[in-house]
Amino acid sequence: MGTNTISKVCIVGASGKLGRYMVEQSLERGYEVVAVCRERSVEKLADVADRITIVPGPTNDPDVIQRAVAGCDGVLVVLVPWGRQQYSSGTAQAVLDHAEPGASLVFSCGWHISRDGRDVYSWHLRTLVRVTTPLMRWLGVAEIDDQVEACRRIFASDRRWTVVRGSDLEEGESQGLPVWREHVGDPALASNLTRRVDFALFMLEALTDDELVQQAPAIVGRLSASAQAHAQPA
């Protein structure tokens, strides 16, 4: 735990699978929750609507984000690269511009993001990114390279940020807080699998962990074979 005290959080992208876990875990911790999601996804939050504040709208809209983050000690952001409208970078910039001074800003993305170029990627992941990036852009489905731009802006910021880089995700009961390493390619990450509920758990823990401030931890499930084989001494 670190120095930040959290009482009110904004969850950007709250209606998605990861966002829903973060909403539930935040409520369990007694946090006041403000949830941001697209208008067509508001109904996905119907079961908790009486316990949270919902701000509907595009997450890359600065006005939407400005309203949502007001008074929040922490902001949890699911960086999604929808469409062809710079959704990831627009969302990240809006949060960086409008979050309260001193607020903890925790962003999620995949392993393909590299902060310092020292990550080591498998041929499979390199090929997947190289093939899917132009294809998804051409189809108008996603801008994977815009997620890279979003993280470039975050890394250049002097804010209290953390970028959590996730492996492949699966559903299932919690295995506890995931293991993290500074760079992809570390043998502890080789299993490349994390429970989605535990990804959310790591995001929440990062809000108050000073060790993770201005870091881009890559995570893997605590009970994965690689994490257990390369566990660091306590």
Secondary structure as UniProt FT lines:
FT   STRAND          8..12
FT   TURN            13..15
FT   HELIX           17..28
FT   TURN            29..30
FT   STRAND          32..37
FT   HELIX           39..48
FT   TURN            49..51
FT   STRAND          53..56
FT   TURN            59..60
FT   HELIX           62..69
FT   TURN            70..71
FT   STRAND          74..78
FT   TURN            83..86
FT   HELIX           87..98
FT   TURN            101..102
FT   STRAND          104..110
FT   TURN            111..112
FT   HELIX           123..139
FT   HELIX           144..155
FT   STRAND          160..166
FT   STRAND          168..170
FT   STRAND          179..181
FT   TURN            184..185
FT   HELIX           187..189
FT   TURN            190..191
FT   STRAND          193..195
FT   HELIX           196..206
FT   TURN            207..208
FT   HELIX           210..212
FT   TURN            213..214
FT   STRAND          218..220
FT   TURN            222..223
FT   HELIX           225..229
//
